[in-house]
Amino acid sequence: MTANELEKELAYPEVPRITSEELRRLIDQGVNLVVVDCRARSSYEMGHIRGAINIPTTPLDSDREMMLILLPMDKMIVPYCD
């Protein structure tokens, strides 16, 4: 592996993916998780997964960094977007 490939791998690690059906099953089973809606605030307000919190990916949201810092470390974090 080249240094460039290693740098890319460390910067963008593979994140496990789940389907919406798997998420529904986890929620129904009462798994301790936080669902994060990464869409624009306007999209979130039009409709979102019940209990999801909105942390938009747009850098214009000054609260984004603080919201990410406050995510619990002892729960599964499940982000979703469009």
Summary of the structure (lengths in Angstrom):
residues: 82
radius of gyration: 14.9
end to end distance: 33.0
largest distance: 45.0
contacts: 160
relative contact order: 0.20
helix: 37%
strand: 15%
